[in-house]
Amino acid sequence: MNNKIIGIVLIVIGIALIVWGYDVYSAATSQLSRAFSGDTPIEAWAGIIGGAVCVLVGIKKFK
């Protein structure tokens, strides 16, 4: 039972991180930065990749 709760919490946190990372990625300042320098903010990548890892670990724990 405890692993299922941890799994659900990790899934929720992972989804929140993915949404936050996408929000940072699509922000106006990020779009300007990508237009002029081609760089994507590290916060966007960290949120999206970290969120995906949390979701995958959460699914693994939930089973």
C-alpha positions in Angstrom: 0.0 0.0 0.0 2.8 2.4 0.8 4.5 1.9 -2.6 1.2 2.8 -4.3 0.9 6.1 -2.4 4.5 7.0 -3.3 3.8 6.0 -6.9 0.7 8.3 -7.1 2.6 11.2 -5.5 5.5 10.7 -8.0 3.1 10.7 -10.9 1.4 13.9 -9.7 4.7 15.6 -9.1 6.0 14.4 -12.5 3.0 15.8 -14.4 3.3 19.1 -12.5 7.0 19.3 -13.5 6.2 18.5 -17.2 3.6 21.3 -17.2 6.0 23.7 -15.6 8.8 22.8 -18.0 6.5 23.3 -21.0 5.3 26.6 -19.6 8.9 27.8 -19.3 9.6 26.5 -22.8 6.7 28.4 -24.3 7.2 31.6 -22.4 7.8 34.8 -24.3 11.3 35.3 -23.0 12.2 31.8 -23.9 10.9 32.2 -27.4 13.0 35.4 -27.9 16.0 33.6 -26.5 15.5 30.7 -28.9 14.9 33.1 -31.9 18.2 35.0 -31.3 20.6 32.5 -29.9 18.9 29.1 -30.5 19.3 28.2 -26.8 16.5 26.6 -24.8 16.5 27.5 -21.1 17.9 24.7 -18.9 14.9 25.1 -16.6 12.6 23.9 -19.4 14.7 20.8 -20.1 15.0 20.0 -16.4 11.3 20.3 -15.8 10.3 18.2 -18.8 12.9 15.5 -18.4 12.7 15.4 -14.6 8.9 15.2 -14.8 9.1 12.3 -17.3 11.5 10.4 -15.0 9.2 11.0 -12.0 6.2 9.8 -14.0 8.0 6.6 -15.1 9.3 5.9 -11.6 5.8 6.5 -10.2 4.2 4.1 -12.7 6.9 1.5 -11.8 6.1 1.9 -8.0 2.4 1.9 -8.6 2.4 -1.6 -10.2 
